[in-house]
Amino acid sequence: MTRYMLAAIAVIWMADGLALLCFPLLVVRKVRETLQHSPQWLRWEIVGVWLGLILVLFSAQLPYQPLWWITGVAMVAKGWFLVWGSLTWRTPLLSWCFSRDAIDYRLLGLWLCILAVLLLHALGLLKQ
């Protein structure tokens, strides 16, 4: 079961990464519009906190374990900040994130795809 949860995280990363690689400005515009109309969508970051905890707790036996620990802690910290962080800090940070160039989003997408492939490799789901 643990293997499937970690594989699901990799699939989410791959989907997000490919979307940012192919359509960076469209994805960011849709996220920005969604948050402007309904800021409560940030509550979904609680899912990111849980996924980060799963990554930290269940990746002990996997190769590249420090990478999974650092990534999981970063996911928890980001989700915690976006859900419960101060509005005076969160608003300028989100504005800065939404004003980046397309290449920045593509690099983030590439990083997510790399993480996904590494996690799938660590799980033994990619053949050599």
Backbone as XML, in Angstrom:
<?xml version="1.0"?>
<chain id="A" units="angstrom">
  <residue number="1" name="MET">
    <atom name="N" x="0.819" y="-1.185" z="0.000"/>
    <atom name="CA" x="0.000" y="0.000" z="0.000"/>
    <atom name="C" x="0.870" y="1.259" z="0.000"/>
  </residue>
  <residue number="2" name="THR">
    <atom name="N" x="1.949" y="1.212" z="0.771"/>
    <atom name="CA" x="2.859" y="2.357" z="0.844"/>
    <atom name="C" x="3.446" y="2.666" z="-0.522"/>
  </residue>
  <residue number="3" name="ARG">
    <atom name="N" x="3.793" y="1.620" z="-1.228"/>
    <atom name="CA" x="4.383" y="1.797" z="-2.559"/>
    <atom name="C" x="3.409" y="2.514" z="-3.498"/>
  </residue>
  <residue number="4" name="TYR">
    <atom name="N" x="2.132" y="2.190" z="-3.384"/>
    <atom name="CA" x="1.128" y="2.821" z="-4.238"/>
    <atom name="C" x="0.915" y="4.291" z="-3.872"/>
  </residue>
  <residue number="5" name="MET">
    <atom name="N" x="0.970" y="4.593" z="-2.583"/>
    <atom name="CA" x="0.827" y="5.993" z="-2.170"/>
    <atom name="C" x="2.001" y="6.823" z="-2.694"/>
  </residue>
  <residue number="6" name="LEU">
    <atom name="N" x="3.206" y="6.283" z="-2.594"/>
    <atom name="CA" x="4.371" y="7.006" z="-3.094"/>
    <atom name="C" x="4.335" y="7.116" z="-4.623"/>
  </residue>
  <residue number="7" name="ALA">
    <atom name="N" x="3.855" y="6.077" z="-5.296"/>
    <atom name="CA" x="3.712" y="6.142" z="-6.754"/>
    <atom name="C" x="2.665" y="7.190" z="-7.145"/>
  </residue>
  <residue number="8" name="ALA">
    <atom name="N" x="1.612" y="7.318" z="-6.347"/>
    <atom name="CA" x="0.597" y="8.342" z="-6.627"/>
    <atom name="C" x="1.194" y="9.742" z="-6.500"/>
  </residue>
  <residue number="9" name="ILE">
    <atom name="N" x="2.069" y="9.943" z="-5.528"/>
    <atom name="CA" x="2.750" y="11.233" z="-5.397"/>
    <atom name="C" x="3.579" y="11.503" z="-6.645"/>
  </residue>
  <residue number="10" name="ALA">
    <atom name="N" x="4.279" y="10.484" z="-7.132"/>
    <atom name="CA" x="5.092" y="10.649" z="-8.343"/>
    <atom name="C" x="4.216" y="10.992" z="-9.550"/>
  </residue>
  <residue number="11" name="VAL">
    <atom name="N" x="3.066" y="10.371" z="-9.659"/>
    <atom name="CA" x="2.159" y="10.650" z="-10.778"/>
    <atom name="C" x="1.644" y="12.090" z="-10.701"/>
  </residue>
  <residue number="12" name="ILE">
    <atom name="N" x="1.324" y="12.550" z="-9.497"/>
    <atom name="CA" x="0.878" y="13.937" z="-9.331"/>
    <atom name="C" x="1.986" y="14.898" z="-9.737"/>
  </residue>
  <residue number="13" name="TRP">
    <atom name="N" x="3.210" y="14.620" z="-9.285"/>
    <atom name="CA" x="4.341" y="15.469" z="-9.667"/>
    <atom name="C" x="4.526" y="15.486" z="-11.176"/>
  </residue>
  <residue number="14" name="MET">
    <atom name="N" x="4.418" y="14.311" z="-11.810"/>
    <atom name="CA" x="4.611" y="14.236" z="-13.262"/>
    <atom name="C" x="3.530" y="15.024" z="-13.996"/>
  </residue>
  <residue number="15" name="ALA">
    <atom name="N" x="2.290" y="14.880" z="-13.566"/>
    <atom name="CA" x="1.194" y="15.622" z="-14.215"/>
    <atom name="C" x="1.379" y="17.130" z="-14.054"/>
  </residue>
  <residue number="16" name="ASP">
    <atom name="N" x="1.695" y="17.560" z="-12.848"/>
    <atom name="CA" x="1.925" y="18.995" z="-12.622"/>
    <atom name="C" x="3.126" y="19.489" z="-13.421"/>
  </residue>
  <residue number="17" name="GLY">
    <atom name="N" x="4.185" y="18.700" z="-13.416"/>
    <atom name="CA" x="5.397" y="19.091" z="-14.141"/>
    <atom name="C" x="5.170" y="19.201" z="-15.633"/>
  </residue>
  <residue number="18" name="LEU">
    <atom name="N" x="4.477" y="18.230" z="-16.215"/>
    <atom name="CA" x="4.206" y="18.277" z="-17.654"/>
    <atom name="C" x="3.292" y="19.445" z="-18.006"/>
  </residue>
  <residue number="19" name="ALA">
    <atom name="N" x="2.321" y="19.721" z="-17.151"/>
    <atom name="CA" x="1.438" y="20.874" z="-17.402"/>
    <atom name="C" x="2.243" y="22.164" z="-17.382"/>
  </residue>
  <residue number="20" name="LEU">
    <atom name="N" x="3.162" y="22.302" z="-16.428"/>
    <atom name="CA" x="3.981" y="23.515" z="-16.366"/>
    <atom name="C" x="4.982" y="23.587" z="-17.508"/>
  </residue>
  <residue number="21" name="LEU">
    <atom name="N" x="5.462" y="22.449" z="-17.964"/>
    <atom name="CA" x="6.384" y="22.456" z="-19.108"/>
    <atom name="C" x="5.677" y="22.849" z="-20.399"/>
  </residue>
  <residue number="22" name="CYS">
    <atom name="N" x="4.487" y="22.334" z="-20.597"/>
    <atom name="CA" x="3.786" y="22.559" z="-21.867"/>
    <atom name="C" x="3.000" y="23.869" z="-21.909"/>
  </residue>
  <residue number="23" name="PHE">
    <atom name="N" x="2.329" y="24.202" z="-20.819"/>
    <atom name="CA" x="1.442" y="25.377" z="-20.800"/>
    <atom name="C" x="1.665" y="26.197" z="-19.536"/>
  </residue>
  <residue number="24" name="PRO">
    <atom name="N" x="2.851" y="26.735" z="-19.322"/>
    <atom name="CA" x="3.139" y="27.381" z="-18.033"/>
    <atom name="C" x="2.251" y="28.580" z="-17.729"/>
  </residue>
  <residue number="25" name="LEU">
    <atom name="N" x="2.085" y="29.474" z="-18.671"/>
    <atom name="CA" x="1.321" y="30.687" z="-18.387"/>
    <atom name="C" x="-0.168" y="30.406" z="-18.236"/>
  </residue>
  <residue number="26" name="LEU">
    <atom name="N" x="-0.684" y="29.458" z="-18.988"/>
    <atom name="CA" x="-2.092" y="29.083" z="-18.866"/>
    <atom name="C" x="-2.367" y="28.484" z="-17.487"/>
  </residue>
  <residue number="27" name="VAL">
    <atom name="N" x="-1.499" y="27.580" z="-17.037"/>
    <atom name="CA" x="-1.683" y="26.948" z="-15.734"/>
    <atom name="C" x="-1.637" y="27.996" z="-14.628"/>
  </residue>
  <residue number="28" name="VAL">
    <atom name="N" x="-0.657" y="28.867" z="-14.678"/>
    <atom name="CA" x="-0.510" y="29.874" z="-13.631"/>
    <atom name="C" x="-1.673" y="30.859" z="-13.663"/>
  </residue>
  <residue number="29" name="ARG">
    <atom name="N" x="-2.130" y="31.229" z="-14.853"/>
    <atom name="CA" x="-3.272" y="32.149" z="-14.952"/>
    <atom name="C" x="-4.527" y="31.523" z="-14.353"/>
  </residue>
  <residue number="30" name="LYS">
    <atom name="N" x="-4.753" y="30.242" z="-14.638"/>
    <atom name="CA" x="-5.928" y="29.552" z="-14.086"/>
    <atom name="C" x="-5.845" y="29.456" z="-12.562"/>
  </residue>
  <residue number="31" name="VAL">
    <atom name="N" x="-4.671" y="29.159" z="-12.040"/>
    <atom name="CA" x="-4.509" y="29.090" z="-10.583"/>
    <atom name="C" x="-4.745" y="30.465" z="-9.964"/>
  </residue>
  <residue number="32" name="ARG">
    <atom name="N" x="-4.180" y="31.504" z="-10.569"/>
    <atom name="CA" x="-4.357" y="32.865" z="-10.057"/>
    <atom name="C" x="-5.832" y="33.258" z="-10.068"/>
  </residue>
  <residue number="33" name="GLU">
    <atom name="N" x="-6.542" y="32.995" z="-11.181"/>
    <atom name="CA" x="-7.968" y="33.327" z="-11.264"/>
    <atom name="C" x="-8.781" y="32.559" z="-10.230"/>
  </residue>
  <residue number="34" name="THR">
    <atom name="N" x="-8.451" y="31.293" z="-10.040"/>
    <atom name="CA" x="-9.168" y="30.481" z="-9.061"/>
    <atom name="C" x="-8.981" y="31.030" z="-7.660"/>
  </residue>
  <residue number="35" name="LEU">
    <atom name="N" x="-7.756" y="31.400" z="-7.324"/>
    <atom name="CA" x="-7.496" y="31.942" z="-5.989"/>
    <atom name="C" x="-8.111" y="33.318" z="-5.795"/>
  </residue>
  <residue number="36" name="GLN">
    <atom name="N" x="-8.222" y="34.109" z="-6.872"/>
    <atom name="CA" x="-8.868" y="35.415" z="-6.744"/>
    <atom name="C" x="-10.362" y="35.273" z="-6.482"/>
  </residue>
  <residue number="37" name="HIS">
    <atom name="N" x="-10.989" y="34.301" z="-7.139"/>
    <atom name="CA" x="-12.426" y="34.104" z="-6.970"/>
    <atom name="C" x="-12.758" y="33.379" z="-5.674"/>
  </residue>
  <residue number="38" name="SER">
    <atom name="N" x="-11.880" y="32.481" z="-5.270"/>
    <atom name="CA" x="-12.149" y="31.677" z="-4.075"/>
    <atom name="C" x="-10.849" y="31.382" z="-3.336"/>
  </residue>
  <residue number="39" name="PRO">
    <atom name="N" x="-10.439" y="32.264" z="-2.439"/>
    <atom name="CA" x="-9.191" y="32.047" z="-1.689"/>
    <atom name="C" x="-9.217" y="30.797" z="-0.808"/>
  </residue>
  <residue number="40" name="GLN">
    <atom name="N" x="-10.403" y="30.247" z="-0.571"/>
    <atom name="CA" x="-10.497" y="29.037" z="0.244"/>
    <atom name="C" x="-9.833" y="27.833" z="-0.421"/>
  </residue>
  <residue number="41" name="TRP">
    <atom name="N" x="-9.520" y="27.948" z="-1.712"/>
    <atom name="CA" x="-8.835" y="26.858" z="-2.404"/>
    <atom name="C" x="-7.478" y="26.581" z="-1.778"/>
  </residue>
  <residue number="42" name="LEU">
    <atom name="N" x="-6.898" y="27.560" z="-1.083"/>
    <atom name="CA" x="-5.623" y="27.322" z="-0.413"/>
    <atom name="C" x="-5.754" y="26.265" z="0.672"/>
  </residue>
  <residue number="43" name="ARG">
    <atom name="N" x="-6.956" y="26.019" z="1.143"/>
    <atom name="CA" x="-7.159" y="24.966" z="2.145"/>
    <atom name="C" x="-6.799" y="23.594" z="1.591"/>
  </residue>
  <residue number="44" name="TRP">
    <atom name="N" x="-6.818" y="23.455" z="0.268"/>
    <atom name="CA" x="-6.422" y="22.191" z="-0.354"/>
    <atom name="C" x="-4.949" y="21.891" z="-0.127"/>
  </residue>
  <residue number="45" name="GLU">
    <atom name="N" x="-4.186" y="22.888" z="0.299"/>
    <atom name="CA" x="-2.780" y="22.655" z="0.604"/>
    <atom name="C" x="-2.608" y="21.677" z="1.763"/>
  </residue>
  <residue number="46" name="ILE">
    <atom name="N" x="-3.664" y="21.452" z="2.520"/>
    <atom name="CA" x="-3.609" y="20.451" z="3.585"/>
    <atom name="C" x="-3.297" y="19.078" z="2.982"/>
  </residue>
  <residue number="47" name="VAL">
    <atom name="N" x="-3.783" y="18.824" z="1.779"/>
    <atom name="CA" x="-3.460" y="17.574" z="1.083"/>
    <atom name="C" x="-1.954" y="17.498" z="0.839"/>
  </residue>
  <residue number="48" name="GLY">
    <atom name="N" x="-1.354" y="18.622" z="0.453"/>
    <atom name="CA" x="0.094" y="18.655" z="0.260"/>
    <atom name="C" x="0.852" y="18.386" z="1.540"/>
  </residue>
  <residue number="49" name="VAL">
    <atom name="N" x="0.313" y="18.861" z="2.664"/>
    <atom name="CA" x="0.940" y="18.579" z="3.955"/>
    <atom name="C" x="0.907" y="17.083" z="4.231"/>
  </residue>
  <residue number="50" name="TRP">
    <atom name="N" x="-0.239" y="16.467" z="3.999"/>
    <atom name="CA" x="-0.358" y="15.022" z="4.230"/>
    <atom name="C" x="0.545" y="14.223" z="3.296"/>
  </residue>
  <residue number="51" name="LEU">
    <atom name="N" x="0.603" y="14.623" z="2.029"/>
    <atom name="CA" x="1.481" y="13.913" z="1.087"/>
    <atom name="C" x="2.950" y="14.070" z="1.475"/>
  </residue>
  <residue number="52" name="GLY">
    <atom name="N" x="3.319" y="15.247" z="1.951"/>
    <atom name="CA" x="4.677" y="15.453" z="2.425"/>
    <atom name="C" x="4.994" y="14.576" z="3.624"/>
  </residue>
  <residue number="53" name="LEU">
    <atom name="N" x="4.040" y="14.460" z="4.539"/>
    <atom name="CA" x="4.237" y="13.575" z="5.691"/>
    <atom name="C" x="4.368" y="12.117" z="5.265"/>
  </residue>
  <residue number="54" name="ILE">
    <atom name="N" x="3.562" y="11.707" z="4.306"/>
    <atom name="CA" x="3.666" y="10.337" z="3.782"/>
    <atom name="C" x="5.051" y="10.115" z="3.189"/>
  </residue>
  <residue number="55" name="LEU">
    <atom name="N" x="5.529" y="11.095" z="2.444"/>
    <atom name="CA" x="6.847" y="10.981" z="1.826"/>
    <atom name="C" x="7.938" y="10.857" z="2.885"/>
  </residue>
  <residue number="56" name="VAL">
    <atom name="N" x="7.865" y="11.656" z="3.925"/>
    <atom name="CA" x="8.875" y="11.610" z="4.985"/>
    <atom name="C" x="8.811" y="10.290" z="5.744"/>
  </residue>
  <residue number="57" name="LEU">
    <atom name="N" x="7.610" y="9.865" z="6.086"/>
    <atom name="CA" x="7.461" y="8.696" z="6.957"/>
    <atom name="C" x="7.696" y="7.365" z="6.256"/>
  </residue>
  <residue number="58" name="PHE">
    <atom name="N" x="7.361" y="7.281" z="4.978"/>
    <atom name="CA" x="7.398" y="5.983" z="4.315"/>
    <atom name="C" x="8.502" y="5.832" z="3.268"/>
  </residue>
  <residue number="59" name="SER">
    <atom name="N" x="9.448" y="6.755" z="3.239"/>
    <atom name="CA" x="10.520" y="6.649" z="2.247"/>
    <atom name="C" x="11.842" y="6.211" z="2.859"/>
  </residue>
  <residue number="60" name="ALA">
    <atom name="N" x="11.826" y="5.712" z="4.089"/>
    <atom name="CA" x="13.067" y="5.366" z="4.795"/>
    <atom name="C" x="13.860" y="4.272" z="4.079"/>
  </residue>
  <residue number="61" name="GLN">
    <atom name="N" x="13.199" y="3.332" z="3.450"/>
    <atom name="CA" x="13.898" y="2.207" z="2.811"/>
    <atom name="C" x="14.259" y="2.483" z="1.353"/>
  </residue>
  <residue number="62" name="LEU">
    <atom name="N" x="13.883" y="3.630" z="0.832"/>
    <atom name="CA" x="14.093" y="3.909" z="-0.591"/>
    <atom name="C" x="15.476" y="4.492" z="-0.856"/>
  </residue>
  <residue number="63" name="PRO">
    <atom name="N" x="16.000" y="4.254" z="-2.054"/>
    <atom name="CA" x="17.216" y="4.977" z="-2.458"/>
    <atom name="C" x="16.927" y="6.483" z="-2.512"/>
  </residue>
  <residue number="64" name="TYR">
    <atom name="N" x="17.950" y="7.275" z="-2.420"/>
    <atom name="CA" x="17.868" y="8.739" z="-2.422"/>
    <atom name="C" x="17.075" y="9.254" z="-1.212"/>
  </residue>
  <residue number="65" name="GLN">
    <atom name="N" x="17.124" y="8.545" z="-0.091"/>
    <atom name="CA" x="16.297" y="8.879" z="1.063"/>
    <atom name="C" x="16.451" y="10.317" z="1.533"/>
  </residue>
  <residue number="66" name="PRO">
    <atom name="N" x="17.651" y="10.914" z="1.566"/>
    <atom name="CA" x="17.718" y="12.326" z="1.986"/>
    <atom name="C" x="16.918" y="13.254" z="1.070"/>
  </residue>
  <residue number="67" name="LEU">
    <atom name="N" x="16.881" y="12.944" z="-0.215"/>
    <atom name="CA" x="16.098" y="13.754" z="-1.149"/>
    <atom name="C" x="14.619" y="13.699" z="-0.796"/>
  </residue>
  <residue number="68" name="TRP">
    <atom name="N" x="14.109" y="12.524" z="-0.451"/>
    <atom name="CA" x="12.682" y="12.386" z="-0.121"/>
    <atom name="C" x="12.376" y="13.082" z="1.194"/>
  </residue>
  <residue number="69" name="TRP">
    <atom name="N" x="13.311" y="13.011" z="2.147"/>
    <atom name="CA" x="13.095" y="13.679" z="3.423"/>
    <atom name="C" x="13.051" y="15.190" z="3.232"/>
  </residue>
  <residue number="70" name="ILE">
    <atom name="N" x="14.004" y="15.734" z="2.490"/>
    <atom name="CA" x="14.049" y="17.180" z="2.257"/>
    <atom name="C" x="12.806" y="17.631" z="1.482"/>
  </residue>
  <residue number="71" name="THR">
    <atom name="N" x="12.435" y="16.876" z="0.464"/>
    <atom name="CA" x="11.261" y="17.229" z="-0.346"/>
    <atom name="C" x="9.984" y="17.158" z="0.484"/>
  </residue>
  <residue number="72" name="GLY">
    <atom name="N" x="9.848" y="16.119" z="1.289"/>
    <atom name="CA" x="8.666" y="15.986" z="2.143"/>
    <atom name="C" x="8.558" y="17.109" z="3.154"/>
  </residue>
  <residue number="73" name="VAL">
    <atom name="N" x="9.678" y="17.462" z="3.783"/>
    <atom name="CA" x="9.665" y="18.566" z="4.746"/>
    <atom name="C" x="9.316" y="19.878" z="4.040"/>
  </residue>
  <residue number="74" name="ALA">
    <atom name="N" x="9.838" y="20.074" z="2.824"/>
    <atom name="CA" x="9.515" y="21.286" z="2.065"/>
    <atom name="C" x="8.026" y="21.325" z="1.713"/>
  </residue>
  <residue number="75" name="MET">
    <atom name="N" x="7.452" y="20.173" z="1.364"/>
    <atom name="CA" x="6.020" y="20.120" z="1.063"/>
    <atom name="C" x="5.186" y="20.474" z="2.292"/>
  </residue>
  <residue number="76" name="VAL">
    <atom name="N" x="5.580" y="19.943" z="3.439"/>
    <atom name="CA" x="4.856" y="20.234" z="4.679"/>
    <atom name="C" x="4.975" y="21.716" z="5.011"/>
  </residue>
  <residue number="77" name="ALA">
    <atom name="N" x="6.181" y="22.270" z="4.914"/>
    <atom name="CA" x="6.390" y="23.681" z="5.251"/>
    <atom name="C" x="5.609" y="24.599" z="4.312"/>
  </residue>
  <residue number="78" name="LYS">
    <atom name="N" x="5.642" y="24.296" z="3.015"/>
    <atom name="CA" x="4.912" y="25.122" z="2.052"/>
    <atom name="C" x="3.405" y="25.057" z="2.301"/>
  </residue>
  <residue number="79" name="GLY">
    <atom name="N" x="2.902" y="23.864" z="2.492"/>
    <atom name="CA" x="1.472" y="23.715" z="2.752"/>
    <atom name="C" x="1.050" y="24.380" z="4.043"/>
  </residue>
  <residue number="80" name="TRP">
    <atom name="N" x="1.859" y="24.204" z="5.079"/>
    <atom name="CA" x="1.564" y="24.836" z="6.364"/>
    <atom name="C" x="1.515" y="26.351" z="6.219"/>
  </residue>
  <residue number="81" name="PHE">
    <atom name="N" x="2.500" y="26.910" z="5.506"/>
    <atom name="CA" x="2.555" y="28.359" z="5.315"/>
    <atom name="C" x="1.353" y="28.857" z="4.518"/>
  </residue>
  <residue number="82" name="LEU">
    <atom name="N" x="0.979" y="28.162" z="3.454"/>
    <atom name="CA" x="-0.125" y="28.632" z="2.618"/>
    <atom name="C" x="-1.476" y="28.507" z="3.304"/>
  </residue>
  <residue number="83" name="VAL">
    <atom name="N" x="-1.624" y="27.533" z="4.201"/>
    <atom name="CA" x="-2.909" y="27.372" z="4.881"/>
    <atom name="C" x="-2.996" y="28.254" z="6.118"/>
  </residue>
  <residue number="84" name="TRP">
    <atom name="N" x="-1.938" y="28.257" z="6.924"/>
    <atom name="CA" x="-2.019" y="28.936" z="8.210"/>
    <atom name="C" x="-1.089" y="30.140" z="8.330"/>
  </residue>
  <residue number="85" name="GLY">
    <atom name="N" x="-0.406" y="30.495" z="7.260"/>
    <atom name="CA" x="0.526" y="31.611" z="7.315"/>
    <atom name="C" x="-0.169" y="32.957" z="7.390"/>
  </residue>
  <residue number="86" name="SER">
    <atom name="N" x="0.580" y="33.927" z="7.821"/>
    <atom name="CA" x="0.060" y="35.282" z="7.944"/>
    <atom name="C" x="-0.273" y="35.854" z="6.567"/>
  </residue>
  <residue number="87" name="LEU">
    <atom name="N" x="-1.402" y="36.526" z="6.488"/>
    <atom name="CA" x="-1.831" y="37.130" z="5.219"/>
    <atom name="C" x="-0.850" y="38.193" z="4.745"/>
  </residue>
  <residue number="88" name="THR">
    <atom name="N" x="-0.213" y="38.888" z="5.676"/>
    <atom name="CA" x="0.748" y="39.934" z="5.300"/>
    <atom name="C" x="1.999" y="39.350" z="4.657"/>
  </residue>
  <residue number="89" name="TRP">
    <atom name="N" x="2.307" y="38.109" z="4.934"/>
    <atom name="CA" x="3.454" y="37.446" z="4.294"/>
    <atom name="C" x="3.026" y="36.661" z="3.057"/>
  </residue>
  <residue number="90" name="ARG">
    <atom name="N" x="1.861" y="36.013" z="3.163"/>
    <atom name="CA" x="1.403" y="35.129" z="2.088"/>
    <atom name="C" x="1.048" y="35.897" z="0.820"/>
  </residue>
  <residue number="91" name="THR">
    <atom name="N" x="0.368" y="37.021" z="0.933"/>
    <atom name="CA" x="-0.075" y="37.774" z="-0.241"/>
    <atom name="C" x="1.085" y="38.264" z="-1.103"/>
  </residue>
  <residue number="92" name="PRO">
    <atom name="N" x="2.110" y="38.926" z="-0.537"/>
    <atom name="CA" x="3.232" y="39.348" z="-1.395"/>
    <atom name="C" x="3.990" y="38.174" z="-2.007"/>
  </residue>
  <residue number="93" name="LEU">
    <atom name="N" x="4.100" y="37.080" z="-1.266"/>
    <atom name="CA" x="4.805" y="35.918" z="-1.800"/>
    <atom name="C" x="4.049" y="35.304" z="-2.980"/>
  </residue>
  <residue number="94" name="LEU">
    <atom name="N" x="2.730" y="35.188" z="-2.845"/>
    <atom name="CA" x="1.934" y="34.661" z="-3.958"/>
    <atom name="C" x="1.964" y="35.612" z="-5.154"/>
  </residue>
  <residue number="95" name="SER">
    <atom name="N" x="1.938" y="36.906" z="-4.911"/>
    <atom name="CA" x="2.038" y="37.871" z="-6.006"/>
    <atom name="C" x="3.363" y="37.723" z="-6.743"/>
  </residue>
  <residue number="96" name="TRP">
    <atom name="N" x="4.430" y="37.549" z="-5.984"/>
    <atom name="CA" x="5.748" y="37.353" z="-6.597"/>
    <atom name="C" x="5.767" y="36.055" z="-7.406"/>
  </residue>
  <residue number="97" name="CYS">
    <atom name="N" x="5.204" y="34.994" z="-6.861"/>
    <atom name="CA" x="5.190" y="33.704" z="-7.558"/>
    <atom name="C" x="4.382" y="33.779" z="-8.863"/>
  </residue>
  <residue number="98" name="PHE">
    <atom name="N" x="3.292" y="34.532" z="-8.856"/>
    <atom name="CA" x="2.445" y="34.629" z="-10.041"/>
    <atom name="C" x="2.977" y="35.604" z="-11.080"/>
  </residue>
  <residue number="99" name="SER">
    <atom name="N" x="4.027" y="36.333" z="-10.763"/>
    <atom name="CA" x="4.555" y="37.322" z="-11.715"/>
    <atom name="C" x="5.862" y="36.874" z="-12.361"/>
  </residue>
  <residue number="100" name="ARG">
    <atom name="N" x="6.195" y="35.613" z="-12.277"/>
    <atom name="CA" x="7.435" y="35.098" z="-12.844"/>
    <atom name="C" x="7.307" y="34.932" z="-14.364"/>
  </residue>
  <residue number="101" name="ASP">
    <atom name="N" x="8.449" y="34.801" z="-15.015"/>
    <atom name="CA" x="8.459" y="34.540" z="-16.458"/>
    <atom name="C" x="8.116" y="33.076" z="-16.723"/>
  </residue>
  <residue number="102" name="ALA">
    <atom name="N" x="7.733" y="32.777" z="-17.947"/>
    <atom name="CA" x="7.360" y="31.410" z="-18.314"/>
    <atom name="C" x="8.509" y="30.439" z="-18.106"/>
  </residue>
  <residue number="103" name="ILE">
    <atom name="N" x="9.741" y="30.876" z="-18.327"/>
    <atom name="CA" x="10.885" y="29.970" z="-18.168"/>
    <atom name="C" x="11.007" y="29.496" z="-16.722"/>
  </residue>
  <residue number="104" name="ASP">
    <atom name="N" x="10.668" y="30.356" z="-15.771"/>
    <atom name="CA" x="10.720" y="29.962" z="-14.359"/>
    <atom name="C" x="9.732" y="28.833" z="-14.063"/>
  </residue>
  <residue number="105" name="TYR">
    <atom name="N" x="8.538" y="28.937" z="-14.621"/>
    <atom name="CA" x="7.541" y="27.890" z="-14.420"/>
    <atom name="C" x="7.960" y="26.606" z="-15.126"/>
  </residue>
  <residue number="106" name="ARG">
    <atom name="N" x="8.587" y="26.740" z="-16.283"/>
    <atom name="CA" x="9.062" y="25.552" z="-16.989"/>
    <atom name="C" x="10.164" y="24.849" z="-16.206"/>
  </residue>
  <residue number="107" name="LEU">
    <atom name="N" x="11.057" y="25.621" z="-15.587"/>
    <atom name="CA" x="12.103" y="25.012" z="-14.765"/>
    <atom name="C" x="11.498" y="24.293" z="-13.562"/>
  </residue>
  <residue number="108" name="LEU">
    <atom name="N" x="10.466" y="24.876" z="-12.965"/>
    <atom name="CA" x="9.771" y="24.210" z="-11.873"/>
    <atom name="C" x="9.109" y="22.922" z="-12.377"/>
  </residue>
  <residue number="109" name="GLY">
    <atom name="N" x="8.512" y="22.986" z="-13.555"/>
    <atom name="CA" x="7.909" y="21.794" z="-14.147"/>
    <atom name="C" x="8.933" y="20.713" z="-14.418"/>
  </residue>
  <residue number="110" name="LEU">
    <atom name="N" x="10.097" y="21.114" z="-14.919"/>
    <atom name="CA" x="11.177" y="20.150" z="-15.160"/>
    <atom name="C" x="11.625" y="19.512" z="-13.854"/>
  </residue>
  <residue number="111" name="TRP">
    <atom name="N" x="11.748" y="20.311" z="-12.789"/>
    <atom name="CA" x="12.143" y="19.791" z="-11.487"/>
    <atom name="C" x="11.104" y="18.786" z="-10.969"/>
  </residue>
  <residue number="112" name="LEU">
    <atom name="N" x="9.827" y="19.075" z="-11.145"/>
    <atom name="CA" x="8.789" y="18.142" z="-10.714"/>
    <atom name="C" x="8.854" y="16.832" z="-11.497"/>
  </residue>
  <residue number="113" name="CYS">
    <atom name="N" x="9.115" y="16.915" z="-12.797"/>
    <atom name="CA" x="9.246" y="15.703" z="-13.608"/>
    <atom name="C" x="10.458" y="14.880" z="-13.170"/>
  </residue>
  <residue number="114" name="ILE">
    <atom name="N" x="11.563" y="15.549" z="-12.860"/>
    <atom name="CA" x="12.758" y="14.847" z="-12.386"/>
    <atom name="C" x="12.469" y="14.146" z="-11.066"/>
  </residue>
  <residue number="115" name="LEU">
    <atom name="N" x="11.805" y="14.838" z="-10.149"/>
    <atom name="CA" x="11.444" y="14.213" z="-8.874"/>
    <atom name="C" x="10.552" y="12.997" z="-9.093"/>
  </residue>
  <residue number="116" name="ALA">
    <atom name="N" x="9.605" y="13.116" z="-10.009"/>
    <atom name="CA" x="8.696" y="12.006" z="-10.282"/>
    <atom name="C" x="9.455" y="10.797" z="-10.819"/>
  </residue>
  <residue number="117" name="VAL">
    <atom name="N" x="10.346" y="11.028" z="-11.763"/>
    <atom name="CA" x="11.109" y="9.913" z="-12.340"/>
    <atom name="C" x="12.021" y="9.283" z="-11.282"/>
  </residue>
  <residue number="118" name="LEU">
    <atom name="N" x="12.660" y="10.103" z="-10.469"/>
    <atom name="CA" x="13.524" y="9.569" z="-9.412"/>
    <atom name="C" x="12.734" y="8.750" z="-8.399"/>
  </residue>
  <residue number="119" name="LEU">
    <atom name="N" x="11.545" y="9.219" z="-8.037"/>
    <atom name="CA" x="10.729" y="8.468" z="-7.090"/>
    <atom name="C" x="10.250" y="7.155" z="-7.700"/>
  </residue>
  <residue number="120" name="LEU">
    <atom name="N" x="9.832" y="7.184" z="-8.953"/>
    <atom name="CA" x="9.425" y="5.943" z="-9.613"/>
    <atom name="C" x="10.602" y="4.980" z="-9.729"/>
  </residue>
  <residue number="121" name="HIS">
    <atom name="N" x="11.793" y="5.495" z="-9.994"/>
    <atom name="CA" x="12.992" y="4.663" z="-10.055"/>
    <atom name="C" x="13.304" y="4.077" z="-8.678"/>
  </residue>
  <residue number="122" name="ALA">
    <atom name="N" x="13.204" y="4.899" z="-7.632"/>
    <atom name="CA" x="13.479" y="4.426" z="-6.289"/>
    <atom name="C" x="12.482" y="3.346" z="-5.863"/>
  </residue>
  <residue number="123" name="LEU">
    <atom name="N" x="11.269" y="3.439" z="-6.360"/>
    <atom name="CA" x="10.246" y="2.429" z="-6.052"/>
    <atom name="C" x="10.419" y="1.155" z="-6.867"/>
  </residue>
  <residue number="124" name="GLY">
    <atom name="N" x="11.301" y="1.200" z="-7.854"/>
    <atom name="CA" x="11.531" y="0.038" z="-8.702"/>
    <atom name="C" x="10.495" y="-0.123" z="-9.790"/>
  </residue>
  <residue number="125" name="LEU">
    <atom name="N" x="9.791" y="0.947" z="-10.116"/>
    <atom name="CA" x="8.758" y="0.860" z="-11.143"/>
    <atom name="C" x="9.261" y="1.169" z="-12.536"/>
  </residue>
  <residue number="126" name="LEU">
    <atom name="N" x="10.493" y="1.635" z="-12.648"/>
    <atom name="CA" x="11.103" y="1.883" z="-13.948"/>
    <atom name="C" x="12.164" y="0.829" z="-14.198"/>
  </residue>
  <residue number="127" name="LYS">
    <atom name="N" x="12.076" y="0.171" z="-15.302"/>
    <atom name="CA" x="13.058" y="-0.862" z="-15.641"/>
    <atom name="C" x="14.362" y="-0.199" z="-16.087"/>
  </residue>
  <residue number="128" name="GLN">
    <atom name="N" x="15.450" y="-0.896" z="-15.884"/>
    <atom name="CA" x="16.755" y="-0.348" z="-16.255"/>
    <atom name="C" x="17.028" y="-0.567" z="-17.720"/>
  </residue>
</chain>
